[in-house]
Amino acid sequence: MNAFVRKFKDILDLIVFKHSIFALPFLFSSMAVGYKIARETGFADTPSLAKAIILGVIAAVSARNFAMAVNRLMDEDIDKDNPRCKNRPNISGRIGKKSVLAFIIANAFVFVCACYFINSLAFGLSFAVLFVLAIYSAFKRFSYLAHLVLGFCLGLAPIAASVIVLNSIHIYSVILCLGVMFWTAGFDLLYALQDMEYDKKAGLYSIPAKFGKKTTFFISALFHFLAVAFWLLFAWVSGLGIVAYAGIFVSAGILFAEHRIVRKNFAQIDKAFFTLNGYLSIIFFIFIWVDVL
């Protein structure tokens, strides 16, 4: 029993399960708007809220598990020499390659099955989504777009919600996807500053390694400005009210605080990366749901 518990904890550590909080609130926010649009347009073929949430969470969590495990497996040759990554379960030897591969296959299967029970469009898109999630790790080896590709992977959550609720990719979900993409890319740039020197040595295509700290701060701030702009456009296209706009301005304030913290004391990067961004996604979701309700 103790061995099982240790293995389970190692798996959670491998995929950094607590970071699942970043994307799920945007999935739920998009669901709320999807049901709002369904009511206003008379679209009757929506699933029950319980079915949408259950299948949506299963699909989102299994997709993220798949993506993180693929990332860990593909990046072993990079991570083994990075001091920051030495305690990861697959690097330290607590989890072997065969176990990681089995975990990847199991989560891909769960994801496709969840999509099958959602609707035909979700099932048809499921394999393309897995492909996009799998190739993220390769981008850092040849393109500075890796930060945006990661952002797009998280941005798929609102599009997934539109597919679940409306059986289509509605324009509001695409706009929210872009907002999430720039938000994620912005804080990923700040997080990547930790590996700036190592990425230079390893020859990886990292914006901090190529352009330095000052330029990275500027690009991160630009990405977060674009994130807020797309969130405002999302609220306008979705016909949301003042509560939603208030939530977006609160989120903008959190991003501003994040940049101040990192610029003032880089040692606080974990606080800025996880704590503030976790609060942001939850606050965003709460304000959107309250506005819709």
Backbone as a ProteinNet text record, in pm:
[ID]
protein_1_A
[PRIMARY]
MNAFVRKFKDILDLIVFKHSIFALPFLFSSMAVGYKIARETGFADTPSLAKAIILGVIAAVSARNFAMAVNRLMDEDIDKDNPRCKNRPNISGRIGKKSVLAFIIANAFVFVCACYFINSLAFGLSFAVLFVLAIYSAFKRFSYLAHLVLGFCLGLAPIAASVIVLNSIHIYSVILCLGVMFWTAGFDLLYALQDMEYDKKAGLYSIPAKFGKKTTFFISALFHFLAVAFWLLFAWVSGLGIVAYAGIFVSAGILFAEHRIVRKNFAQIDKAFFTLNGYLSIIFFIFIWVDVL
[TERTIARY]
84	0	87.7	191	280.1	350.8	386.9	454.4	361.3	232.6	133.6	117.6	110.5	95.6	216.3	336.9	457.6	458.3	417.6	413.5	311.8	196.9	93	143.6	212.7	268.6	374.2	452.5	555	491.2	378.7	308.9	254.9	195.2	144.9	258.7	374.3	492.1	541.9	536.4	581.6	504.2	373.2	288.8	253.7	309.2	279.2	127.7	55.7	-90.1	-156	-94.3	-156	-168.1	-88	-95.7	-215.3	-292.7	-415.6	-512.9	-494.8	-585.9	-580.4	-473.4	-460.6	-567.4	-592.3	-679.9	-826.2	-851.7	-988.7	-1086.3	-1050.7	-1146.8	-1186	-1094.9	-1129.5	-1220.6	-1207	-1301.2	-1441.4	-1452.2	-1582.3	-1639	-1552.2	-1598.8	-1658.6	-1591.7	-1639.8	-1769.8	-1781.8	-1907.4	-2023.2	-1999.2	-2104.1	-2154.7	-2061.5	-2099.4	-2168.1	-2122.9	-2186.2	-2332.8	-2362.6	-2502.2	-2582.7	-2520	-2587.2	-2626.2	-2532.9	-2560	-2666.6	-2662.9	-2763.7	-2903.3	-2916.1	-3046.6	-3094.7	-3003.8	-3041.3	-3074.7	-3012.8	-3033.9	-3134.8	-3179.2	-3275	-3212.2	-3079.8	-3011.4	-3047.3	-3112.1	-3169.5	-3084.4	-2984.2	-2909.1	-2788	-2805.5	-2695.6	-2700.2	-2584.6	-2583.9	-2623.7	-2658.5	-2686.3	-2558.8	-2576.8	-2460.4	-2369.5	-2429.9	-2350.4	-2266.3	-2327.1	-2253.1	-2140.5	-2169.7	-2068.5	-1949.7	-1978.3	-1869.9	-1788.5	-1857.1	-1786.6	-1697.9	-1756.4	-1678	-1573.1	-1607.1	-1510.2	-1388.6	-1411.9	-1300.8	-1216.6	-1283.1	-1208.4	-1121.4	-1178.8	-1103.3	-988.5	-1014.8	-911.9	-797	-829.9	-725.7	-643.6	-709.8	-635.8	-549.9	-600.1	-521.5	-398	-414.5	-298.7	-200.1	-251.2	-163.1	-80.5	-147.3	-80.6	29.1	-5.4	89.7	210.4	186.7	297.3	388	328.6	409.9	492.5	433.3	508.9	623.7	595.5	699.2	815.5	782.8	886.8	968.8	901.7	971.7	1061.9	1010.3	1087.4	1203.9	1188.3	1288.5	1390.4	1389	1481.6	1626.7	1662.8	1802	1840	1739.5	1764.4	1762.9	1662.3	1640.2	1746.7	1810.7	1903.8	2024.7	2058.6	2172.7	2132.1	2001	1950.4	1932.9	2008	1998.5	1856.8	1775.9	1639	1550.8	1588.9	1503.8	1552.6	1660.4	1723.9	1634.9	1537	1450.2	1321	1303.5	1184.4	1187.4	1072.4	1070.2	1135.9	1118.4	1177.3	1327.2	1376.3	1519.7	1591.8	1528.8	1590.4	1580.4	1497.2	1483.9	1367.4	1285.5	1170.1	1063	1060.1	967.4	1047.3	1031.7	1105	1035.3	1107.1	1052.2	929.2	931	816.6	691.3	708.1	593.6	539	630	586.7	513.8	566.7	502.6	364.9	352.4	222.5	123.5	171.7	87.7	39.7	127.7	91.4	-18.2	-0.5	-97.6	-232.3	-228.4	-352.3	-430.7	-362.9	-432.4	-481.9	-406.9	-454.8	-583.8	-587.4	-706.6	-825.4	-802.8	-910.1	-962	-870.6	-909.7	-996.6	-954.3	-1030.6	-1167	-1171.5	-1299.1	-1393.1	-1340.5	-1423.2	-1478.9	-1393.9	-1438.7	-1545.5	-1533.2	-1632.7	-1770.9	-1773.4	-1901.4	-1953.1	-1868.7	-1914.9	-2000.6	-1940.5	-2013.7	-1917.9	-1970.5	-1889.9	-1781.5	-1811	-1710.2	-1592.1	-1620.5	-1513.3	-1428.4	-1493.9	-1420.8	-1334.6	-1388.9	-1313.7	-1191.4	-1201.7	-1091	-989.6	-1026.6	-945.2	-803.3	-789.4	-656.7	-568.1	-629.4	-554.1	-509	-594	-558.6	-440.5	-443.4	-332	-201.6	-210.3	-91	-33.6	-121.6	-76.2	-12.9	-75.8	-23.7	111.9	131.8	255.4	374.2	347.4	459.8	514	446.5	495.6	643.1	679.2	815.4	920	883.6	980.6	1011.6	917.8	935	1055.9	1084.1	1195.7	1331	1329.8	1454	1479.2	1375.4	1395.7	1321.2	1238.8	1159.9	1134	1141.7	1109.9	959.1	881.1	736	691.3	785.2	749.6	661.1	688.1	608.8	463.6	443.7	308.4	238.7	315.8	256.3	204.9	282.7	235.3	106.7	104.6	-15	-135.2	-112.7	-222.5	-276.8	-187.7	-232.3	-330.5	-299.8	-393.7	-517	-497.1	-608.9	-711	-676.4	-771.9	-888.1	-869.1	-974.9	-1105.2	-1104.1	-1229.7	-1292.1	-1208	-1262.1	-1329.2	-1266.3	-1324.5	-1461.3	-1476.3	-1605.2	-1712.2	-1677.2	-1772.7	-1815.4	-1720.9	-1752.4	-1845	-1819.4	-1902.1	-2045.1	-2059.5	-2191.9	-2268.8	-2200.6	-2268.1	-2242.2	-2157	-2122.8	-2066.5	-1992.4	-1930.3	-1819.9	-1734.3	-1629.9	-1679.5	-1738.5	-1797.4	-1686.5	-1710.1	-1608.6	-1565.5	-1659.4	-1622.7	-1512.9	-1518.8	-1420.7	-1283.4	-1281.8	-1154.3	-1087.6	-1168.1	-1114.1	-1062.2	-1138.1	-1092.7	-967.7	-960.7	-840.8	-717.9	-731.9	-619.7	-580.2	-680.5	-651.3	-572	-616	-546.6	-406.4	-394.2	-264.3	-162.3	-200.1	-106.4	-82.3	-184.1	-166.4	-63.6	-80.2	10.5	151.6	161.5	293.8	364.6	288.6	346.7	407.7	335.5	393.8	495.2	485.1	587.3	721.6	717.2	840.3	909	830.1	887	946.1	874.2	921.5	1049.5	1058.5	1174.9	1301.6	1288.3	1406.8	1495.5	1433.9	1511.4	1614.5	1580.2	1666.3	1745.4	1753.2	1813.1	1956.4	2038.8	2178.9	2191.7	2112.1	2118.9	2071.9	1964.9	1914	2016.6	2093.7	2200.8	2301.9	2342.6	2443.1	2392.6	2261.8	2203.6	2161.4	2165.8	2129.2	1980.4	1899.8	1754.8	1699.7	1585.7	1523.3	1430.8	1492.6	1421.1	1435.8	1326.4	1333.1	1425.2	1418	1512.7	1658.8	1687	1824.9	1875	1788	1827.1	1831.1	1731.4	1714.8	1743.7	1760.7	1796.1	1676.4	1706.5	1602.5	1516	1579.9	1505.7	1404.4	1447.7	1356.6	1247.5	1282.1	1182.9	1073.4	1111.6	1011.7	917.7	974.6	893.3	796.5	846.5	760.6	653.2	689.3	591.1	480.9	520.1	420.5	332.1	391.6	314.3	214.3	259.1	168.6	53.4	81.3	-25.1	-119.5	-68.1	-155.4	-250.7	-196.8	-280	-381.8	-340.9	-433.2	-554.8	-531	-640.7	-726.8	-663.7	-738.5	-831.6	-781.6	-865.6	-974.1	-945.5	-1049.7	-1161.5	-1125.2	-1227	-1309.5	-1242.3	-1313.4	-1405	-1358.9	-1440.7	-1567.6	-1554.9	-1672.2	-1769.7	-1716.3	-1802.1	-1874.5	-1801.8	-1862.8	-1966.8	-1940.9	-2031.9	-2152.1	-2154.4	-2266	-2269.6	-2153.5	-2148.1	-2165	-2191	-2220.9	-2106.9	-2141	-2041.1	-1963	-2025.8	-1955.7	-1839	-1862.4	-1755.7	-1640.9	-1674.8	-1570.3	-1492.5	-1561.6	-1493.8	-1394.2	-1434.2	-1345.6	-1221.3	-1237.9	-1123.7	-1028.4	-1081.7	-994.7	-923.4	-990.8	-923.9	-810	-835.9	-733.7	-614.6	-643.8	-537.1	-453.5	-518.9	-447	-354.9	-400.4	-316.9	-193.7	-212.7	-98.2	1.2	-50.1	37.7	118.4	51.8	120.2	225.9	193.9	289	419.1	406.5	525.5	604.5	536	605.3	683.9	623.4	689.8	816.9	805.9	920.3	1031.6	993.9	1096.1	1167.7	1092.3	1148.3	1234.9	1188.4	1260.4	1239	1338.5	1323.1	1307.4	1352.2	1338.6	1192.3	1102.5	959.4	888.4	962.2	901.8	796.5	820.5	722	590.6	600.5	479.3	404.3	477.9	414.6	357.3	432.7	391.8	269.5	276.7	168.8	58.9	96.6	-5.4	-91.2	-28	-105.4	-182.8	-120.9	-191.6	-302.7	-282.9	-390.9	-509.9	-482.2	-589.3	-657.5	-577.9	-634.4	-736.9	-700.7	-792.6	-921.9	-910.6	-1030.6	-1117.3	-1054.4	-1129.5	-1199.4	-1128.6	-1186.7	-1313.2	-1302.2	-1415.2	-1532.7	-1505.9	-1612.9	-1689.2	-1617	-1683	-1765.5	-1715	-1790.1	-1917.5	-1907.2	-2025.7	-2128.4	-2082.8	-2177.1	-2247.8	-2172.4	-2231.6	-2336.5	-2306.7	-2400.7	-2524.4	-2503.7	-2616.7	-2706
-120.5	0	125.9	126.3	241.6	264.3	153.8	164.5	227.8	191.1	248.7	398.2	436.7	577.7	657.3	601.9	670.8	687.1	580.5	586.5	689.9	694.2	790.3	933.1	956.4	1088.4	1125.1	1025.4	1050.4	1091	1027.4	1061	1203.9	1239.8	1376.8	1477.5	1439.4	1525.7	1535.4	1425.2	1421.5	1520.4	1522.9	1606	1740.3	1765.4	1888.3	1909.9	1816.5	1812.6	1940.3	2005.9	2127.1	2238.3	2232	2334.9	2315.7	2208.4	2188.5	2302.8	2373.3	2482.3	2595.8	2604.4	2714.9	2710.8	2594.9	2585.3	2557.2	2480.5	2438.3	2554.4	2660.5	2771.1	2834.8	2836.8	2892.6	2797	2667.8	2570.4	2599.3	2618.9	2644.1	2779.5	2879.8	3011.3	3001.9	2928.9	2911.5	2832.3	2734	2658.3	2750.6	2839.9	2931.8	3015.5	3067.9	3150.1	3064	2940.6	2849.9	2826.2	2800.7	2781.1	2910	3023.4	3152.4	3170.1	3143.1	3156.5	3057.2	2935.9	2834.4	2881.3	2943.5	2994.9	3106.6	3195.7	3312.6	3277.5	3174	3136.8	3024.5	2966.4	2857.4	2724.4	2713.6	2587.7	2486.1	2378.1	2284.6	2160.3	2138.8	2013.4	2024.9	2090	2101.4	1984.2	1937.8	1831.6	1888.9	1801.7	1848.7	1910	2001.5	2066.3	1964.4	1866.9	1763.6	1684.9	1645.1	1569.9	1654.1	1780.8	1869.6	1885.5	1906.2	1927	1799.9	1687.2	1560.9	1521.7	1518.7	1480	1585.2	1712.8	1819.5	1808.5	1781.7	1768.2	1645.5	1533.4	1411.7	1436.3	1500.5	1528.2	1624.9	1731.1	1832.3	1776	1701.8	1647.8	1540.8	1452	1347.1	1406.4	1512.3	1578	1643.3	1709.4	1772.8	1668.1	1559.8	1451.6	1397.4	1376.5	1327.8	1424.6	1553.7	1654.5	1665.1	1667.3	1680.7	1558.6	1440.1	1318.1	1309.3	1347.2	1350.9	1449.4	1564.9	1666.5	1612.6	1544.6	1489.5	1382.9	1299.5	1192.2	1247.7	1342.1	1398.8	1486.1	1544	1639	1577.4	1446.6	1384.1	1419.9	1422.4	1452.8	1596.4	1685.6	1824.9	1840.7	1781	1802.2	1737.4	1630.3	1556	1640	1741.2	1826.8	1961.6	1982.6	2108.3	2093.7	2169.8	2156.5	2173.9	2258.7	2281.8	2159.3	2068.7	1954	1822	1826.7	1702.4	1617	1678.3	1603.4	1554.3	1579.6	1527.8	1375.2	1310.4	1164.5	1085.3	1129.7	1054.9	1078.7	1190.1	1220.3	1152.2	1153.9	1093.9	941.2	886.3	741	683.6	769.4	719.1	662.7	711.1	658.4	628.2	507.5	466.7	507.9	495.7	535.1	453	323.6	238.4	283.2	323.6	370.2	501.1	591	717.8	692.2	602.7	569.9	508.2	419.9	358.7	466.2	561.4	672	756.4	780.3	856.9	785.5	657.2	579.4	574.3	553.3	543.9	674.6	787.8	916.3	952.2	913	934.2	855.7	733.8	648.7	709.9	755.8	817	942.2	1022.9	1146	1116.7	1023.8	990.5	933.4	848.4	791.6	901.3	995.8	1106.4	1186.6	1212.7	1288	1211.7	1080.9	997.6	1014.8	1019.2	1030.7	1175.2	1271.7	1410.6	1431.6	1420.8	1428.2	1393.7	1384.3	1341.1	1441.5	1571.1	1672.3	1659.9	1642.7	1627.3	1504.8	1396.4	1273.3	1293.1	1360.5	1383.9	1471	1565.8	1656.7	1599	1493.1	1444.5	1406.1	1344	1298.5	1417.2	1517.8	1637.9	1711.4	1715.1	1780.4	1709.7	1577.5	1502	1530.3	1544.3	1574	1710.1	1811.5	1945.5	1943.7	1873.4	1865.7	1795.7	1701.6	1622.6	1697.9	1787.8	1851.2	1974.1	2017.3	2136.7	2123.9	2008.5	1991	2005.5	1971.3	1978.1	2121.2	2213.3	2350.2	2420.2	2395.4	2465.3	2426.7	2324	2280.5	2351.3	2420.8	2484.9	2617.1	2659.2	2780.3	2855.3	2988.7	3073.2	3081.1	3019.4	3017.9	2919.2	2847.9	2746	2801.3	2924.2	2984.4	3004.8	3044.9	3063.8	2930.9	2830.8	2697.8	2641.6	2659.1	2616.8	2690.7	2821.6	2899.7	2851.6	2816.1	2767.1	2635.6	2551.1	2423.3	2446.9	2542.6	2574.2	2645	2723.1	2794.9	2704.4	2579.2	2485	2455.4	2483	2454.4	2528.2	2660.9	2727.9	2680	2644.5	2590.2	2456.2	2375.1	2245.6	2263.8	2365	2390	2424.5	2503.8	2538.1	2413.6	2325.5	2200	2114.4	2111.1	2030.1	2083.5	2212.6	2271.3	2298	2353.1	2397.5	2306.7	2205.1	2114.7	2192.9	2299.9	2381.9	2465.9	2522.3	2611.9	2753.9	2809.8	2944.2	3048.6	3163	3268.5	3315.1	3317.9	3364.4	3276.4	3144.3	3052	3069.4	3106.6	3131.9	3256	3359.6	3482.9	3456.5	3380.3	3346.5	3260.2	3171.7	3089.9	3179.1	3283.2	3373.5	3448.6	3486.8	3552	3461.4	3335.8	3238.4	3210.7	3205.1	3179.2	3286.1	3414.1	3521.4	3532.1	3504.1	3503.2	3397.2	3276.2	3166.1	3192.8	3237.6	3266.1	3374.7	3472.9	3581	3533.2	3448.5	3404.2	3291.9	3219.9	3119.7	3186.3	3303.6	3378.9	3417.3	3463.4	3498.9	3376	3264.7	3140.2	3090.9	3110.8	3063.9	3141.5	3256.1	3332.4	3251.4	3156.8	3072.3	2987.2	2949.5	2860	2933.1	3064.9	3144.4	3099.9	3086.6	3050.3	2905.9	2817.5	2678	2662.8	2733.1	2725.4	2775.1	2877.4	2925.1	2813.8	2748.6	2643.2	2523.8	2493.8	2378	2409.4	2536.9	2575.3	2568.3	2589.7	2583.2	2717.4	2711.9	2832.5	2893.6	2963.5	3029.7	3180.3	3253.1	3398.7	3461.8	3421.4	3478.4	3450.1	3327.5	3292.1	3371.5	3401.1	3470.2	3622.3	3677.4	3823.4	3887.5	3806.1	3861.2	3898.2	3933.2	3957.3	4079.6	4190.5	4314.2	4298.5	4240.1	4219.6	4120.1	4018.6	3919.1	3984.2	4072.7	4145.4	4225	4289.1	4369.4	4280.3	4169.9	4080.8	4018.6	3980.6	3924.2	4024.8	4150.1	4254.7	4277.9	4274.4	4289.9	4176	4054.1	3938.6	3952.5	3999.3	4013.6	4128.6	4232.8	4338.5	4281.3	4199.3	4136.7	4040.6	3971.5	3880.4	3956.9	4067.6	4148.7	4203.4	4244.7	4296.9	4189.5	4067.8	3959.4	3920.7	3928	3899.8	4003.4	4128.4	4232.8	4209.5	4171.4	4141.1	4021.3	3921.4	3803.2	3844	3930.3	3975.1	4050.5	4132.1	4209.5	4119	4027.9	3935.9	3847.2	3808.5	3718.7	3791.5	3925.1	4001.4	3998.9	3994	3989.2	4129	4132.7	4260.1	4314.1	4408	4482.7	4394.7	4290.3	4201.7	4132.5	4085.8	4020.5	4117.5	4240.2	4339.7	4370.4	4374	4397.5	4285.3	4161.7	4047.9	4055.9	4104.4	4118	4224.9	4335.8	4441	4395.4	4313.7	4255.2	4163.5	4084.1	3995.4	4075.7	4187.8	4275.5	4328	4360	4406.3	4299.2	4174.8	4064.2	4047.8	4062.2	4053.4	4166.1	4284.9	4396.9	4368	4311	4275.6	4168.4	4073.7	3967.5	4024.7	4118.6	4178.3	4259.8	4327.4	4406.6	4315.3	4202.5	4108.7	4052.8	4008	3945.4	4046.7	4167.2	4269.4	4312	4316.8	4362	4254.1	4129.8	4020	3892.3	3859.2	3743.4	3613	3609.1	3488.5	3454.9	3552.7	3532.6	3476.3	3422.9	3377.2	3269	3177.7	3073	3130.9	3233.5	3300.6	3365.6	3433	3500.4	3399.6	3291.6	3194.5	3115.4	3053.1	2963.9	3034.4	3103.3	3160.1	3264.2	3365.7	3472.9	3425.6	3344.6	3297.6	3199.3	3122.2	3035.2	3115.8	3221.9	3311.5	3377.5	3419.6	3490.5	3404.2	3280.2	3194.9	3168.6	3149.1	3123.6	3249.3	3363.7	3489.7	3519.8	3498.7	3518.7	3433.4	3306.7	3213.7	3258.4	3297.9	3338.2	3458.9	3559.3	3679.4	3647.7	3560.8	3526.1	3451.4	3354.1	3277.2	3364.1	3452.6	3542	3631.9	3681.2	3767.3	3691.5	3569	3490.1	3454.2	3417.8	3377.9	3495.7
0	0	0	84.8	90.9	-41.9	-108.1	-238.2	-340.5	-335.3	-427.8	-403	-275.8	-241.2	-288.9	-269.5	-315.1	-466.7	-536.7	-683	-730.1	-663.2	-698.2	-677.3	-566.1	-539.1	-642.5	-684.2	-786.2	-919	-952.1	-1076.6	-1070.1	-955.9	-938.7	-948.2	-894.9	-902.5	-1046.8	-1118.8	-1257.9	-1344.4	-1326.4	-1412.7	-1348	-1227	-1151.2	-1151.6	-1092.4	-1102	-1052.5	-952.5	-896	-999.8	-1106.3	-1210	-1302.8	-1282.5	-1360.5	-1338.2	-1227.2	-1192.7	-1294.4	-1371.9	-1466.3	-1575.1	-1633	-1749.6	-1714.6	-1608.8	-1579.7	-1559.8	-1486.7	-1471.8	-1604.8	-1701.9	-1833.1	-1910.6	-1886.2	-1942	-1889.6	-1757.2	-1696.4	-1738.2	-1750.6	-1796.1	-1935.3	-2021.8	-2158.5	-2161.1	-2073.3	-2063.5	-2026.4	-1930.5	-1886.7	-2002.7	-2081.9	-2196.6	-2301.7	-2318.3	-2414.2	-2382.3	-2254.9	-2215.4	-2229.8	-2203.8	-2222.9	-2369.5	-2459.6	-2602.8	-2647.4	-2591.3	-2626.2	-2587.5	-2470.5	-2427.1	-2518.8	-2552.9	-2632.3	-2777.3	-2829.5	-2970.5	-2987.3	-2874.8	-2882.9	-2919.6	-2906.8	-2936.5	-2829.5	-2871.6	-2774.1	-2750.1	-2834	-2827.3	-2734.6	-2620.9	-2525	-2427.2	-2382.6	-2281.3	-2145.7	-2052.2	-1916.8	-1859.5	-1764.7	-1705.4	-1637.3	-1571.9	-1503.2	-1602.6	-1714.9	-1816.4	-1874.7	-1902.5	-1960.4	-1866	-1738.1	-1641.4	-1622.4	-1603.8	-1577.6	-1695.7	-1816.3	-1933.6	-1967	-1944.5	-1970.3	-1879.8	-1752.1	-1657.3	-1690.2	-1720.4	-1755.9	-1878.9	-1980.5	-2103.2	-2076	-2000.3	-1974.3	-1892.4	-1787.1	-1699.7	-1771.2	-1844.5	-1916.1	-2027	-2093.1	-2197.8	-2137.6	-2024.2	-1960.6	-1909.8	-1849.4	-1804.9	-1921.2	-2033.9	-2154.9	-2198	-2205	-2252.4	-2160.2	-2029.3	-1934.5	-1937.2	-1946	-1947.9	-2076.3	-2189.8	-2315.4	-2304.3	-2245.3	-2225.6	-2142.2	-2033	-1945.7	-2018.8	-2097	-2167.3	-2277	-2355	-2465.2	-2418.2	-2298.5	-2250.2	-2155	-2140.8	-2046.4	-2077.1	-2204.9	-2241.1	-2206.2	-2200.8	-2163.5	-2012.1	-1948.7	-1805.6	-1717.5	-1765.2	-1678.8	-1638.1	-1717.8	-1686.4	-1628.4	-1611.1	-1556.6	-1405.4	-1325.1	-1178.5	-1125.5	-1190.4	-1143.7	-1160.8	-1250.6	-1284	-1224.7	-1148.2	-1103.2	-1012.9	-945.4	-853.3	-918	-1047.1	-1113.4	-1111.5	-1091.3	-1073.2	-1185.7	-1309.9	-1421.5	-1433.5	-1379.7	-1383.7	-1267.3	-1150.8	-1032.6	-1032.6	-1122.2	-1131	-1053.6	-990.9	-915.7	-1008	-1133.4	-1233.8	-1359.9	-1413.1	-1531.5	-1660.7	-1770.7	-1901	-1937.3	-1907.5	-1941.1	-1866.8	-1741.6	-1662.8	-1719.5	-1760.1	-1819.1	-1949.9	-2030.9	-2158.2	-2136.8	-2038.8	-2007.8	-1962.3	-1883.7	-1836.7	-1953.9	-2050.3	-2169.6	-2248	-2272.4	-2349.4	-2277	-2145.5	-2067.6	-2073.9	-2061.5	-2063.2	-2202.7	-2306.4	-2443.1	-2466.4	-2415.7	-2430.3	-2356.5	-2233.3	-2154.3	-2224	-2276.7	-2345.5	-2467.5	-2551.1	-2671.7	-2634.2	-2531.9	-2487.3	-2436.4	-2358.8	-2309.5	-2425.6	-2524.7	-2642.7	-2720.3	-2726	-2795.5	-2731.5	-2597.6	-2527.1	-2523	-2561	-2566.6	-2691.2	-2807.4	-2934.6	-3049.2	-3168.4	-3283.2	-3319.2	-3302.3	-3332.7	-3236.9	-3109.7	-3010.1	-3041.3	-3076.9	-3108.8	-3233	-3334.2	-3456.8	-3435.4	-3341.5	-3313.7	-3213.7	-3144.9	-3032.9	-3074.9	-3190.6	-3233	-3273.9	-3336.1	-3371.6	-3245.8	-3145.2	-3019.4	-2953.5	-2951.1	-2892.8	-2967.6	-3098.4	-3178.2	-3139.8	-3128.4	-3090.1	-2951.6	-2858.5	-2722.4	-2717.8	-2806.7	-2805.7	-2865.5	-2960.9	-3031.4	-2959.9	-2851.9	-2781.7	-2743.3	-2687	-2636.7	-2746	-2869	-2977.9	-3018.3	-2995.6	-3045	-2984.3	-2857.5	-2793.5	-2854.1	-2937.9	-3001.7	-3134.8	-3187.4	-3316.9	-3335.2	-3238.1	-3259.8	-3129.4	-3137.4	-3022.3	-2998.1	-3085.3	-3068	-2960.6	-2900.4	-2801.2	-2690.5	-2645.6	-2537.7	-2581.5	-2706.5	-2758.3	-2785	-2826.5	-2849	-2716.8	-2610.3	-2478.5	-2443	-2468	-2440.2	-2519.2	-2646.2	-2728.8	-2674.3	-2622.2	-2565	-2450	-2361.2	-2253.7	-2308.8	-2415.9	-2476.4	-2543.6	-2563.3	-2622	-2527.2	-2397.2	-2298.9	-2328.9	-2354.6	-2388.2	-2518.2	-2616	-2741.5	-2714.7	-2629	-2592.7	-2529.5	-2445	-2379.9	-2481.5	-2582.5	-2688.5	-2764.7	-2792.3	-2862.1	-2777.3	-2646.6	-2556.6	-2549.7	-2531	-2506	-2635.5	-2737	-2858.6	-2979.2	-2961	-3071.5	-3190.3	-3160.9	-3264.6	-3201.2	-3285.2	-3235.4	-3256.5	-3151.4	-3159.2	-3152.4	-3214.6	-3221.1	-3082	-2984.5	-2849.9	-2791.5	-2819.5	-2762.4	-2826.6	-2954.1	-3022.7	-2963.7	-2938.2	-2879.4	-2738.7	-2660.5	-2525.2	-2530.7	-2629.1	-2651	-2669.9	-2751.9	-2777	-2649.5	-2569.2	-2442.3	-2349.7	-2339.4	-2254.9	-2309.9	-2441.9	-2504.3	-2465.9	-2478.5	-2447.4	-2296.6	-2216.5	-2071	-2031.3	-2083.1	-2050.1	-2101.2	-2226.8	-2284	-2204	-2155.9	-2078.3	-1948.6	-1873.6	-1746.8	-1768.5	-1880.7	-1911.5	-1941.4	-2004.4	-2030.3	-1899.1	-1802.7	-1672.9	-1604.8	-1612.1	-1549.6	-1616.5	-1748.8	-1824.4	-1791.9	-1726.2	-1686.3	-1591.9	-1518.8	-1427.8	-1501.7	-1625.7	-1703.3	-1810.4	-1801.5	-1907.6	-1938.2	-1837.4	-1859.8	-1908.2	-1850.2	-1893.3	-2038	-2074.7	-2211.5	-2312.6	-2274.7	-2361.6	-2385.8	-2277.5	-2285.8	-2366.7	-2350.5	-2419.1	-2562.1	-2601.8	-2738	-2765	-2660.8	-2677.2	-2723.8	-2793.2	-2847.4	-2742.7	-2648.8	-2541.2	-2559.4	-2549.2	-2564.1	-2458.8	-2330.4	-2233.8	-2270.1	-2316.1	-2350.4	-2470.1	-2563.4	-2686	-2666.9	-2601	-2598.3	-2462.3	-2357.6	-2227.6	-2141.3	-2017.1	-1916.7	-1949.8	-1987.1	-2010.8	-2123.5	-2234.7	-2347.9	-2312.8	-2234.2	-2191.4	-2108.4	-2017.4	-1938.5	-2029.8	-2130.1	-2221.6	-2300.8	-2356.6	-2436.5	-2348.1	-2226.8	-2133.1	-2103.6	-2078.2	-2051.7	-2174	-2293.8	-2416.9	-2431.9	-2406.7	-2415.4	-2316.8	-2197.6	-2098.4	-2133.1	-2196.2	-2247.1	-2352.6	-2442.4	-2545.7	-2483.3	-2376.9	-2308.9	-2257.3	-2190	-2136.3	-2250.1	-2360.2	-2475.6	-2531.9	-2545.1	-2597.1	-2497.3	-2367.4	-2268.1	-2276.1	-2296.2	-2311.1	-2437.7	-2546.3	-2670.7	-2652.1	-2579.4	-2547.6	-2473.7	-2374.6	-2298.6	-2387.9	-2478.7	-2568.5	-2667.5	-2730.5	-2827.8	-2761.1	-2635.1	-2563.4	-2504.6	-2514.4	-2458.9	-2307.9	-2244.4	-2098.4	-2040.2	-1909.4	-1844.5	-1761	-1675.4	-1599.6	-1502.8	-1450.9	-1357.3	-1426.7	-1549.7	-1626.4	-1653.1	-1692.4	-1718.5	-1590.3	-1477.7	-1350	-1322.1	-1350.1	-1330.5	-1417.7	-1539.3	-1630.7	-1579.8	-1528	-1475.5	-1347.7	-1266.2	-1149.9	-1195.5	-1298.5	-1354	-1406.6	-1471.9	-1521.3	-1404.8	-1294.9	-1176.3	-1120.1	-1123.8	-1076.2	-1164.8	-1295	-1386.8	-1360.6	-1334	-1302.1	-1175.4	-1074.7	-950	-974.4	-1062.4	-1095.8	-1152.1	-1242.6	-1303.4	-1201	-1113.3	-1010.6	-917.3	-880.3	-788.8	-851.5	-976.4	-1042.4	-1068.7	-1109.7	-1136.2	-1007	-898.6	-771.4	-707.1	-711.6	-646	-724.8	-807.6	-896.1	-818.2	-694.3	-612.6	-585.1	-609.6	-585.8	-708.6	-804.9	-929.7	-906.5	-810.6	-785	-734.4	-648.9	-599.4	-714.4	-801.4	-914.8	-1012	-1037.7	-1138.5	-1094.6	-977.3	-936.4	-857.7	-752.6	-663.2	-733.9	-792.4	-854.3	-976.8	-1061.6	-1180.9	-1145.7	-1037.8	-990.8	-943.2	-865.6	-821.1	-940.4	-1038.6	-1154.1	-1225.9	-1255.7	-1333.2	-1256.9	-1125.8	-1044.2	-1035.4	-1012.9	-1004.7	-1137.3	-1247.6	-1380.4	-1395	-1358.2	-1367.9	-1281.1	-1158.6	-1066.5	-1121.4	-1167.9	-1219.5	-1345.1	-1431.6	-1553.3	-1516.5	-1426.9	-1388.3	-1318	-1229.6	-1160.4	-1261.8	-1359.1	-1461.4	-1541.2	-1580	-1660.3	-1580.4	-1453.7	-1370.6	-1332.9
[MASK]
+++++++++++++++++++++++++++++++++++++++++++++++++++++++++++++++++++++++++++++++++++++++++++++++++++++++++++++++++++++++++++++++++++++++++++++++++++++++++++++++++++++++++++++++++++++++++++++++++++++++++++++++++++++++++++++++++++++++++++++++++++++++++++++++++++++++++++++++++++++++++++++++++++++

